[in-house]
Amino acid sequence: MTALERAIARPDPVHEFGARSPLYGLDRRSVGFLDVLAQSVAAVAPAAAATTVVLLVAGISPAATVLSIVLAGVLSLLVARTIAQFARRFAAAGSLYTYTARGLGPGAGLAAGAAVLVGYGAIAMFALLGGAYYLTFLVQPLWPAAGGPGGLAAALAAESAFVAVVLVRGIRLSSRIALVVEVLSVALIAVLLVVLLVRIGPIDPVQALGLDGFDPAALAAGSVIAITAFVGFESASTLGVEARSPLRTVPRAIVWTVVLSGGLYVLAAIAQVAGFDALGAPLADSASPINELASAYGLGGWGVVADVGIAASFLACAIGSTTALTRVLFTMGRDDVLPAPAGRAHPRFGTPIGAVALAFPVIAGVPFLLLLGGLDVRAAMHMTIAVGGAGYIVGYILVCVAAPVFLRRIGELTPGTAVAASASAVALTGALVTFFAVDAAAGSPALWIVLALAVIAGVAVAYRLRRGRRSLARIGSYDEPVASQVLGGVARDERSGGD
């Protein structure tokens, strides 16, 4: 027997590992790169965002729609690379909450956690509303009453039931559904956009980019709305426990989601801006831009098929956003930030069932309440995406501040990372302030809702900090190797007196 064989057969005991990970109960190392990528892509929902968010940007910044999306894409890529600094160093399920806590401590971590919960939750509501809107839009030719409150409520109920089943059954099911839906939807939309561009004919770059009559304030406000098309790209980081080779697959998924989505958005923006300019009609007044352009350029049947893909993409977004939300709540339950039931996992499916039970009634109930309150579905979508976007952006600002601090502490800070993180934090802050100034001036209540949520979150964070800083000293749990995975590993709680 060689020395290596003896070392393997009779390894020296190693006592530094626990019997189980702090995030035990989730289905560890069960999904590959494509599944992880599907999680981020589903949360972003590029097929749906390529139409709905472009429309919202056109309403805020009609002359600089394309340029706003390009600027938002560059900024999102800088943030993605900053978040990847954390994702390639440890595997977590808490996303920005865990990363910020590890960089800036409990107070900032709790603030980032509150922000990202608002972000994931509001975008999930936006996706349910968007899916219901497009489903009823498709059904209306056959059932004219479908666009009324009854039809929307029925669509919301069906979507909510489907999402709940998928969330409980496991990440492999949800990621595969999201992957298939988004691949088909994106391929369909991309082909349709290319055909539309061919039909539209030559495009004037100056007019398409909005360089004639450039307005910096409108560009900034449009860019914030455009950022909402990218938000959720980091949600792959909530699968750090469940992903195989997470330190490699999660950062790649985060960055590639921004790159792929950005390419589709620019294509979609150019096609829609150029198409409506050629028709002499305002893009912002359209009810379904892709459908109307397809009809105008002799592709009516394709428009209907595209609407099916958009509705499916919204459903995938609801699944992806709620999946991420429940992982953050699960981590908070394990960190004793939330009551212990939030950290309970399903014994069979390995899903955060306690967090699902806590979050889903709110996610599914608020869209119903908005519609029952008499709010138009498009107004409800605008409000939820604005609130969700604000939550995400606050979380991004905090994690961008946290990254240089964290990297400096472990001796791995580089000038490039410091500049990218700092510039992103400053740009996001300025864009957010500008957007809410413009949005509030237009009469939207989103700012006041965000301020109310900020006050509630601030009070909750202050109360939790005052209740016990010592118990929060280790918040931001992440996955750790366990004794059974280490050669010679002996769990700490299994040591004998002679060890």
C-alpha positions as CSV (number, residue, x, y, z in Angstrom):
1,M,0.0,0.0,0.0
2,T,1.4,3.4,-1.0
3,A,1.5,6.4,1.3
4,L,-1.3,8.0,-0.6
5,E,-3.5,4.8,-0.3
6,R,-2.7,4.7,3.4
7,A,-3.7,8.4,3.8
8,I,-7.0,7.7,2.0
9,A,-7.7,4.5,4.0
10,R,-6.8,5.9,7.4
11,P,-7.0,9.8,7.1
12,D,-6.1,12.0,10.0
13,P,-9.3,13.3,11.7
14,V,-10.3,16.8,10.8
15,H,-12.6,18.5,13.3
16,E,-13.2,21.9,11.8
17,F,-16.4,21.1,10.0
18,G,-20.0,20.8,11.2
19,A,-22.4,17.9,10.7
20,R,-24.6,20.0,8.4
21,S,-24.6,23.3,6.5
22,P,-26.3,26.4,8.1
23,L,-28.6,26.2,5.1
24,Y,-29.4,22.5,5.4
25,G,-32.7,21.2,4.0
26,L,-32.4,22.7,0.5
27,D,-31.8,20.3,-2.3
28,R,-28.0,20.8,-2.4
29,R,-26.0,20.5,-5.6
30,S,-29.0,19.4,-7.6
31,V,-29.0,21.8,-10.6
32,G,-26.5,22.7,-13.3
33,F,-25.4,25.8,-15.1
34,L,-28.4,26.0,-17.5
35,D,-30.8,25.7,-14.6
36,V,-29.0,28.4,-12.7
37,L,-29.0,30.6,-15.8
38,A,-32.7,29.9,-16.2
39,Q,-33.4,31.2,-12.7
40,S,-31.9,34.6,-13.5
41,V,-33.3,34.8,-17.0
42,A,-36.8,33.9,-15.7
43,A,-36.6,36.6,-13.0
44,V,-35.6,39.1,-15.7
45,A,-38.2,37.8,-18.2
46,P,-36.5,39.3,-21.3
47,A,-39.3,38.3,-23.7
48,A,-41.9,40.2,-21.6
49,A,-39.6,43.0,-20.7
50,A,-38.6,43.6,-24.3
51,T,-42.1,44.8,-25.0
52,T,-43.6,46.1,-21.7
53,V,-40.6,47.9,-20.3
54,V,-39.7,49.4,-23.6
55,L,-43.2,50.8,-23.7
56,L,-42.8,52.2,-20.1
57,V,-39.5,53.8,-21.1
58,A,-41.1,55.4,-24.1
59,G,-43.8,56.9,-21.8
60,I,-41.1,58.6,-19.6
61,S,-38.4,59.3,-22.3
62,P,-39.9,59.0,-25.8
63,A,-37.0,60.7,-27.5
64,A,-34.3,58.6,-25.8
65,T,-35.8,55.2,-25.5
66,V,-33.0,53.2,-27.2
67,L,-30.2,55.2,-25.5
68,S,-31.9,54.8,-22.1
69,I,-31.8,51.0,-22.5
70,V,-28.2,51.0,-23.7
71,L,-27.2,53.1,-20.7
72,A,-29.1,50.8,-18.3
73,G,-27.4,47.8,-19.8
74,V,-23.9,49.2,-19.3
75,L,-24.8,50.1,-15.7
76,S,-26.4,46.7,-15.0
77,L,-23.3,44.9,-16.4
78,L,-21.0,46.9,-14.0
79,V,-23.3,45.9,-11.1
80,A,-23.4,42.3,-12.2
81,R,-19.6,42.1,-12.2
82,T,-19.5,43.7,-8.7
83,I,-22.1,41.1,-7.4
84,A,-20.0,38.3,-9.0
85,Q,-17.1,39.3,-6.7
86,F,-19.2,37.8,-3.8
87,A,-20.7,35.0,-5.8
88,R,-17.3,33.5,-6.8
89,R,-16.2,33.5,-3.1
90,F,-19.0,31.8,-1.3
91,A,-22.3,30.1,-2.1
92,A,-25.4,31.6,-0.5
93,A,-29.2,31.6,-0.8
94,G,-29.7,35.2,0.6
95,S,-28.5,37.1,-2.5
96,L,-27.8,40.8,-1.8
97,Y,-28.8,40.4,1.9
98,T,-26.1,37.9,2.5
99,Y,-23.5,39.8,0.5
100,T,-24.1,43.2,2.1
101,A,-24.2,41.7,5.6
102,R,-20.8,40.1,4.9
103,G,-19.4,43.4,3.7
104,L,-21.0,46.1,5.9
105,G,-22.4,44.2,8.9
106,P,-25.9,43.5,10.3
107,G,-27.5,46.9,9.9
108,A,-26.7,47.3,6.2
109,G,-27.4,43.7,5.6
110,L,-30.9,44.0,7.1
111,A,-31.5,47.1,5.0
112,A,-30.4,45.3,1.8
113,G,-32.6,42.4,2.8
114,A,-35.6,44.6,3.2
115,A,-34.9,46.3,-0.2
116,V,-34.5,43.0,-2.1
117,L,-37.6,41.5,-0.5
118,V,-39.5,44.5,-1.8
119,G,-37.8,44.1,-5.2
120,Y,-38.5,40.4,-5.6
121,G,-42.0,40.7,-4.2
122,A,-43.2,43.7,-6.3
123,I,-41.7,42.3,-9.5
124,A,-43.5,39.0,-8.8
125,M,-46.7,41.0,-8.5
126,F,-45.9,42.9,-11.7
127,A,-45.3,39.6,-13.5
128,L,-48.7,38.1,-12.3
129,L,-50.5,41.3,-13.5
130,G,-48.6,41.3,-16.8
131,G,-49.4,37.6,-17.4
132,A,-53.1,38.2,-16.6
133,Y,-53.1,41.3,-18.9
134,Y,-51.7,39.4,-21.9
135,L,-53.8,36.3,-21.3
136,T,-57.0,38.3,-21.3
137,F,-55.7,40.3,-24.3
138,L,-55.4,37.0,-26.2
139,V,-58.8,35.7,-25.1
140,Q,-60.8,38.9,-25.7
141,P,-61.5,38.2,-29.4
142,L,-63.3,35.0,-28.3
143,W,-64.6,36.3,-25.0
144,P,-65.0,40.1,-25.0
145,A,-65.7,40.3,-21.3
146,A,-62.3,38.8,-20.5
147,G,-60.6,42.2,-20.2
148,G,-62.9,43.1,-17.3
149,P,-62.3,42.5,-13.6
150,G,-63.8,39.0,-13.7
151,G,-61.5,37.8,-16.5
152,L,-58.4,39.4,-14.9
153,A,-59.3,37.9,-11.6
154,A,-59.7,34.4,-13.1
155,A,-56.3,34.7,-14.9
156,L,-54.6,35.9,-11.7
157,A,-56.1,32.9,-9.8
158,A,-55.0,30.4,-12.4
159,E,-51.4,31.9,-12.5
160,S,-51.2,32.0,-8.7
161,A,-52.2,28.3,-8.4
162,F,-49.7,27.2,-11.0
163,V,-46.8,29.2,-9.4
164,A,-47.6,27.9,-5.9
165,V,-47.5,24.2,-7.1
166,V,-44.2,24.8,-8.9
167,L,-42.6,26.5,-5.9
168,V,-43.5,23.7,-3.6
169,R,-42.4,20.9,-6.0
170,G,-38.8,21.9,-6.3
171,I,-36.1,24.0,-8.0
172,R,-35.5,21.5,-10.7
173,L,-39.1,21.6,-11.9
174,S,-39.3,25.4,-11.7
175,S,-35.9,26.0,-13.4
176,R,-36.8,23.6,-16.3
177,I,-40.1,25.2,-16.9
178,A,-38.5,28.6,-16.8
179,L,-35.8,27.5,-19.2
180,V,-38.1,26.0,-21.8
181,V,-40.5,29.0,-21.6
182,E,-37.8,31.6,-21.9
183,V,-35.9,29.9,-24.7
184,L,-39.0,29.5,-26.8
185,S,-40.3,33.0,-26.0
186,V,-37.0,34.8,-26.6
187,A,-36.4,32.9,-29.9
188,L,-39.9,33.8,-31.1
189,I,-39.6,37.5,-30.2
190,A,-36.1,37.8,-31.6
191,V,-37.1,36.3,-35.0
192,L,-40.2,38.5,-35.1
193,L,-38.1,41.6,-34.3
194,V,-35.6,40.8,-37.1
195,V,-38.4,40.3,-39.6
196,L,-40.0,43.6,-38.5
197,L,-36.7,45.5,-39.0
198,V,-36.4,44.1,-42.5
199,R,-40.0,45.1,-43.3
200,I,-39.5,48.6,-41.7
201,G,-36.5,49.3,-44.0
202,P,-33.5,51.6,-43.4
203,I,-33.3,53.2,-40.0
204,D,-31.8,56.6,-39.2
205,P,-29.4,56.0,-36.2
206,V,-29.6,59.6,-35.0
207,Q,-33.4,59.4,-34.8
208,A,-33.4,55.9,-33.3
209,L,-31.0,56.8,-30.6
210,G,-32.7,60.1,-29.8
211,L,-29.6,62.2,-30.3
212,D,-31.6,65.0,-31.9
213,G,-32.9,67.2,-29.1
214,F,-31.0,65.3,-26.4
215,D,-32.5,65.7,-22.8
216,P,-30.2,64.5,-20.0
217,A,-33.0,64.5,-17.4
218,A,-35.3,62.4,-19.6
219,L,-32.4,60.1,-20.3
220,A,-31.7,59.6,-16.6
221,A,-35.4,59.0,-15.8
222,G,-35.8,56.6,-18.8
223,S,-32.7,54.7,-17.7
224,V,-34.1,54.0,-14.3
225,I,-37.2,52.5,-15.9
226,A,-35.0,50.7,-18.3
227,I,-33.0,49.2,-15.4
228,T,-36.2,47.5,-14.3
229,A,-35.9,45.4,-17.5
230,F,-32.6,44.0,-16.1
231,V,-33.5,43.7,-12.4
232,G,-33.4,40.1,-11.2
233,F,-30.2,39.2,-13.1
234,E,-28.6,38.5,-9.7
235,S,-31.3,36.0,-8.6
236,A,-29.0,33.1,-9.7
237,S,-27.2,33.9,-6.5
238,T,-30.1,32.6,-4.5
239,L,-29.4,29.1,-5.8
240,G,-25.9,29.0,-4.4
241,V,-26.8,26.1,-2.2
242,E,-28.7,24.2,-4.9
243,A,-26.3,24.8,-7.7
244,R,-23.5,22.4,-8.7
245,S,-20.1,24.2,-8.8
246,P,-21.7,27.3,-7.5
247,L,-18.6,29.5,-7.3
248,R,-18.2,29.0,-11.0
249,T,-21.8,28.7,-12.4
250,V,-23.5,31.5,-10.4
251,P,-21.2,34.3,-11.4
252,R,-21.3,33.2,-15.1
253,A,-25.1,33.1,-15.0
254,I,-25.3,36.6,-13.5
255,V,-23.1,38.2,-16.1
256,W,-24.5,36.3,-19.1
257,T,-28.1,37.1,-18.1
258,V,-27.3,40.9,-18.5
259,V,-25.5,40.4,-21.8
260,L,-28.2,38.2,-23.4
261,S,-31.1,40.4,-22.1
262,G,-29.4,43.6,-23.1
263,G,-28.9,42.4,-26.7
264,L,-32.6,41.5,-27.0
265,Y,-33.8,44.8,-25.4
266,V,-31.7,47.0,-27.8
267,L,-33.1,45.0,-30.7
268,A,-36.6,45.4,-29.4
269,A,-36.3,49.1,-28.7
270,I,-34.9,49.9,-32.2
271,A,-37.6,47.9,-33.9
272,Q,-40.4,49.4,-31.8
273,V,-39.2,53.0,-32.0
274,A,-38.4,52.8,-35.7
275,G,-41.7,51.0,-36.5
276,F,-43.9,53.5,-34.7
277,D,-42.0,56.4,-36.2
278,A,-42.6,55.0,-39.7
279,L,-46.3,54.7,-38.9
280,G,-46.4,58.2,-37.5
281,A,-47.9,57.0,-34.2
282,P,-46.6,57.4,-30.6
283,L,-45.2,54.3,-29.2
284,A,-46.2,55.3,-25.6
285,D,-49.9,55.1,-26.6
286,S,-49.8,51.5,-27.8
287,A,-51.6,48.8,-25.9
288,S,-49.5,46.0,-27.3
289,P,-46.6,47.3,-29.4
290,I,-45.4,44.1,-31.0
291,N,-48.9,43.0,-31.9
292,E,-49.7,46.3,-33.5
293,L,-46.5,46.4,-35.4
294,A,-47.0,42.9,-36.6
295,S,-50.5,43.7,-37.9
296,A,-49.3,47.0,-39.5
297,Y,-46.5,45.2,-41.4
298,G,-48.5,42.2,-42.5
299,L,-47.4,39.8,-39.8
300,G,-50.7,39.7,-37.8
301,G,-50.5,35.9,-37.0
302,W,-47.0,36.3,-35.7
303,G,-48.2,39.0,-33.3
304,V,-50.7,36.7,-31.7
305,V,-48.0,34.0,-31.2
306,A,-45.7,36.6,-29.7
307,D,-48.3,37.6,-27.2
308,V,-48.5,33.9,-26.1
309,G,-44.8,34.0,-25.6
310,I,-44.9,37.2,-23.7
311,A,-47.7,35.9,-21.4
312,A,-45.6,32.7,-20.8
313,S,-42.5,34.8,-20.1
314,F,-44.5,36.8,-17.4
315,L,-45.4,33.5,-15.8
316,A,-41.8,32.4,-15.7
317,C,-40.9,35.8,-14.2
318,A,-43.4,35.3,-11.4
319,I,-41.9,31.8,-10.7
320,G,-38.3,33.1,-10.8
321,S,-38.9,36.2,-8.7
322,T,-40.9,34.3,-6.0
323,T,-38.2,31.5,-6.0
324,A,-35.6,34.1,-5.2
325,L,-37.8,35.8,-2.6
326,T,-38.4,32.6,-0.7
327,R,-34.7,31.8,-0.6
328,V,-33.9,35.2,1.0
329,L,-36.7,34.7,3.5
330,F,-35.4,31.2,4.2
331,T,-31.9,32.5,4.9
332,M,-33.4,35.2,7.2
333,G,-35.2,32.4,9.1
334,R,-32.0,30.5,9.6
335,D,-30.3,33.7,10.7
336,D,-32.9,34.3,13.4
337,V,-33.9,37.6,11.8
338,L,-37.4,36.1,11.1
339,P,-39.3,33.5,13.1
340,A,-37.9,30.0,12.8
341,P,-40.8,28.7,10.6
342,A,-39.5,30.9,7.8
343,G,-36.3,28.7,7.7
344,R,-38.2,25.4,7.4
345,A,-37.5,23.2,4.4
346,H,-39.8,20.6,2.8
347,P,-38.5,17.2,3.9
348,R,-39.2,15.6,0.5
349,F,-38.8,18.3,-2.1
350,G,-36.0,20.3,-0.5
351,T,-37.9,23.6,-1.0
352,P,-38.2,26.5,1.6
353,I,-41.8,25.6,2.4
354,G,-42.0,27.9,5.4
355,A,-40.9,30.9,3.3
356,V,-43.4,30.0,0.6
357,A,-46.2,29.9,3.1
358,L,-45.1,33.3,4.5
359,A,-44.7,35.1,1.2
360,F,-47.1,33.7,-1.3
361,P,-50.4,35.0,0.2
362,V,-49.0,38.5,-0.1
363,I,-47.6,38.0,-3.6
364,A,-50.9,36.6,-4.9
365,G,-53.2,38.8,-2.8
366,V,-51.9,42.3,-3.5
367,P,-52.6,42.2,-7.3
368,F,-56.2,41.2,-6.5
369,L,-56.6,44.1,-4.1
370,L,-55.2,46.5,-6.6
371,L,-57.7,45.5,-9.2
372,L,-60.6,45.3,-6.7
373,G,-59.6,48.9,-5.7
374,G,-60.5,50.0,-9.2
375,L,-56.9,50.4,-10.4
376,D,-56.4,49.9,-14.2
377,V,-54.2,46.9,-14.8
378,R,-51.6,48.9,-16.7
379,A,-51.5,51.5,-13.9
380,A,-51.1,48.7,-11.4
381,M,-48.2,47.3,-13.5
382,H,-46.5,50.7,-13.6
383,M,-46.8,51.1,-9.9
384,T,-45.5,47.6,-9.0
385,I,-42.6,47.8,-11.4
386,A,-41.6,51.2,-10.1
387,V,-41.8,50.0,-6.5
388,G,-39.9,46.8,-7.3
389,G,-37.3,48.6,-9.3
390,A,-36.7,51.0,-6.4
391,G,-36.2,48.0,-4.0
392,Y,-33.7,46.3,-6.4
393,I,-31.8,49.5,-7.0
394,V,-31.4,50.3,-3.3
395,G,-30.2,46.7,-2.8
396,Y,-27.7,47.2,-5.7
397,I,-26.4,50.4,-4.2
398,L,-25.8,48.8,-0.9
399,V,-24.0,45.7,-2.4
400,C,-21.9,48.0,-4.6
401,V,-20.8,49.9,-1.4
402,A,-20.2,46.6,0.4
403,A,-18.0,45.0,-2.3
404,P,-14.9,47.1,-1.9
405,V,-15.1,46.9,1.9
406,F,-15.4,43.2,1.8
407,L,-12.6,42.7,-0.8
408,R,-10.3,45.0,1.1
409,R,-10.9,43.1,4.3
410,I,-9.8,39.8,2.7
411,G,-6.9,41.5,0.9
412,E,-8.3,41.0,-2.7
413,L,-9.4,44.5,-3.7
414,T,-8.3,45.7,-7.1
415,P,-8.5,49.3,-8.5
416,G,-10.8,48.2,-11.3
417,T,-13.3,46.6,-9.0
418,A,-13.2,49.6,-6.6
419,V,-13.9,52.1,-9.5
420,A,-16.7,49.9,-11.0
421,A,-18.4,49.5,-7.7
422,S,-18.2,53.1,-6.6
423,A,-19.2,54.5,-10.0
424,S,-22.2,52.1,-10.1
425,A,-23.3,53.2,-6.6
426,V,-23.2,56.9,-7.5
427,A,-24.9,56.4,-10.9
428,L,-27.7,54.3,-9.4
429,T,-28.3,56.8,-6.6
430,G,-28.5,59.7,-9.0
431,A,-30.7,57.9,-11.5
432,L,-33.1,56.8,-8.7
433,V,-33.5,60.3,-7.4
434,T,-34.1,61.7,-10.9
435,F,-36.6,59.1,-11.7
436,F,-38.8,59.6,-8.6
437,A,-38.7,63.4,-9.2
438,V,-40.0,62.9,-12.7
439,D,-42.4,60.1,-11.7
440,A,-43.9,62.1,-8.8
441,A,-44.3,65.2,-11.0
442,A,-46.4,63.0,-13.4
443,G,-48.7,62.2,-10.5
444,S,-47.6,58.6,-9.9
445,P,-48.0,57.4,-6.2
446,A,-45.0,55.1,-6.5
447,L,-42.7,57.5,-4.6
448,W,-45.0,57.7,-1.6
449,I,-45.4,53.9,-1.5
450,V,-41.7,53.5,-1.6
451,L,-41.2,56.1,1.2
452,A,-43.9,54.3,3.3
453,L,-42.2,51.0,2.8
454,A,-38.8,52.6,3.7
455,V,-40.2,53.9,6.9
456,I,-41.7,50.5,7.8
457,A,-38.4,48.8,6.9
458,G,-36.4,51.3,8.9
459,V,-38.5,50.8,12.0
460,A,-38.3,47.0,11.7
461,V,-34.5,47.1,11.2
462,A,-34.0,49.5,14.1
463,Y,-36.2,47.3,16.3
464,R,-34.3,44.1,15.3
465,L,-30.9,45.7,15.9
466,R,-32.0,47.1,19.3
467,R,-33.4,43.7,20.3
468,G,-30.0,42.0,20.1
469,R,-26.9,42.8,18.1
470,R,-25.1,39.8,19.5
471,S,-27.6,37.4,17.9
472,L,-27.1,39.3,14.6
473,A,-23.3,39.1,14.6
474,R,-23.3,36.2,12.2
475,I,-26.2,37.1,9.9
476,G,-25.7,36.4,6.2
477,S,-25.4,32.6,6.5
478,Y,-23.9,30.8,3.5
479,D,-23.3,27.2,2.5
480,E,-20.3,25.5,4.1
481,P,-18.7,22.1,3.5
482,V,-19.8,19.5,6.0
483,A,-17.8,16.8,7.7
484,S,-19.2,14.0,5.5
485,Q,-17.7,15.7,2.4
486,V,-14.2,16.0,3.8
487,L,-11.6,13.2,3.9
488,G,-11.2,12.4,7.6
489,G,-13.9,14.8,8.5
490,V,-15.4,14.5,12.0
491,A,-18.3,16.7,12.9
492,R,-17.7,19.2,15.7
493,D,-20.6,17.9,17.8
494,E,-19.3,14.3,17.4
495,R,-15.9,14.7,19.0
496,S,-14.9,12.2,21.7
497,G,-12.9,13.0,24.8
498,G,-9.7,11.5,23.3
499,D,-9.8,13.6,20.1
